[in-house]
Amino acid sequence: MTKGQYQEAVDWLFVQAPNYQTDGLKAYKPGLDNITKLCSFFGNPQEKIQCIHIGGTNGKGSTSNMLASVLQEAGYKVGLYNSPHLIDFTERIKVNGKNCSKEFVYHFIQKLKSIPEDILPSFFEFTTIMAFEYFYQQKVDFAIIEVGLGGRLDSTNIIKPLVAAITNVQLDHQNILGDTIEEIASEKAGIIKAHIPIISGDENETVKNIIHQTAGKENAPFIDATIIHSDLNSDLKGNYQKKNIRVVLALIEELKKINITVSEENIEMGLLHVRQNTGFIGRWFEFSKDPLTICDTGHNQAGLEYVFSQLNCIDKHKHVILGFVNDKKIDEVMALLPENSEFYFAKPSISRGRHPEDYENLLQDAKISYTIFDSVQEAYLSAKEQCTKEEMIFIGGSNFVVGEFLEKNLEISE
């Protein structure tokens, strides 16, 4: 298999199956019919692996990577399924921090070409069955599966996990999941299954009650992670990680109850070596120190609120690069923008990317100092030129903005 053949195969996958990340609502196929048929076609690999299910609006990626790191420190072979990828497709499927082999992706896509015509999977369904099969072939001890979107109708919900968690519930993807926190919480709670422990990480009593009530109907043990007190830290920076750590600790306690051995040292070291153990980047990621340059993939109102709040705590003038996709409620973001900042708005280079000229009226109303760019890289180069050693750069607003920036600059930096 050549590099060109691999790229052709991945391109085929994107063309055959609409991808929600790039194509939006038209790519979303709710329900488990397709994934059930797909898994059956491949011999139901998801039934042959031990899974842990992680749902929620924000924090799914950080929580699942922290947990993977801890389990790796305990000597287990751990599969990790996250989305979206920042740079390369293989980031979505990892075993002990290593991206799945391009060889596997190429050959599996050849098999996908022979599936029955009546299945018509989405991009996410294709990648979900690919992850299940890879983890089965790799004989992982545990597969940590991150929910794609929502929960109840998400294709990952075909699994029967050892334990599940809902990190939190915030307003996001309202066009699919519902307009209220209550509606979205009910969708997220759809991953709760009979007799399988569910960890809740949300401090909102309304959310907590919905998860608790759903757990009660399923006779599923309910664990409130918000009552856990811990001084443990992680190499994943960002004040919001304290909340994710509580969820990880609750998950580990449940795993211990079924005789999975994890020591206190495994937990401490696992939390401190997440990037090293899993290759996870993009959450309050320090790209450089001179000038201080930080990326964060927080992209909905709650995520940006956390990130901008932390930015406000840094006593430096900021050069803030932001970009958004079409379904983003820009007016909500305008109300959160960090202080003491110069703004650079750019269009992410995907079909869903929104050009800042489309929402320039909101930028004018916000009475901020800003410049508009056609690409993230142009915005970054301009910010870098303007930024002094005493100032800093921040890049965010979307997974795609961060991914695009890292793809262009990470290799140069390293």
C-alpha positions, 0 to 999 in steps of 0.5 A: 500500500502506498501513501497515495493509495491510503489517501485515495481510500480515505478520500473515498470514505469521505465521498461515500458517506457524508461526514457531520463534521464537514457536511453538517446536518445532512450527514447525521443519520440517527438510530441504530439500524445501520450500525446494527447491520454493519456490525452484523456484517462484520461479525459483531466485533463490539460484542467481543471487546470490553467497552467503557462508554463516555458521553456528554457535551464537553470533556468527553475527549479529555476524560476518555484520554485521561482514563486511557492513560491511567489504564495504560499505566496499570499495564492494560492494552487500551483502545481509544475511539475519539472524534473528530480528528485534528490532523489525520484520520487515524487519530480517531482510533488508537491503541496505547496512544498509537494511531491505528495503522494506515494499512489497516484503514486501507484494507478495511475500506476495501471491505467496506466497499463490499457491504450490502447496498441497503445499509448506506452508512454515515461516515461516523458509522463507517468509522465506528465499525472500523474502531470496533474491528481494530480493537478486536483484532488488536485484542485490547483489554479495554476499548474506551468509546466516545459518543459522537453526537447525543447518545440515545441514537448515536451509533456507539450506543450499540455497545454494552459497556462495563460502565458509562459516564456523562461528563456534563450537559450543555446547549449544543447541536440544538438543531438535532438534540433539542432546544433545552437543557432538559431535552439534551440531557434526555438524549445524552441519558440514552446511553444508560443501560440496565444494571450498568453503572452510570457516572454523572459529572454535571453540577446542574441539579436539573441535569443530575435529576434526569440522569438519576431518574433514567438510571432508576428506570434501568436499575443502573447504579448512579454515581455522582462524581461532583461530590468527589474531592481530589487534589490530583492534577493532570498534564492536560491544562485548563481549569475545567480539567478538575471536573473531568478528573472527578469523572475519571476517578469515579469511573476507576472506582467502578472498574475496581469493583469488578476486580480491575486492578488500578493503584493510586500510583497508576492514577497519579502517573496516568493523569500526569502523563496523558499527552505522553501516553495517548498523544492527546492534544488540542485542550489548552495546548501550549504550542509555544512559549515565545510568544506564549501560544495556546490552542483550545478546541472548546467550541460551544458556549459552555466550552468557550466560557471556560476557556475565555474565563481562563484567558482573562486570568492571564495578565497579558495583551492577547492576540485571539484567532477565532473561526466558526462553522455555519451552525454556530450562534455567533452572537452568544460567542460575542458576549463571552470574548476575552478582555484586553485582546486584539481579534483575528477572525478566519474561515475554517477551510471546510465546507461548513466553515463560515466566512467572517464577512457573514457575521461582520455586523456582529463584530461591529456591534461588539465594538472590538478591534478585529481583522478578517482573514480568508484562512487560519494560517493567514490570521496566525502569521499576522498575529505572530507578526504583531505579537510582542514577547510580553503578549500572547496568541490564542487559537480556537473557536472550532476543532477545525481551526485548531486542527488546521493550525496544527497541521500547518505549524506543528511539524515546523515547531517540532 
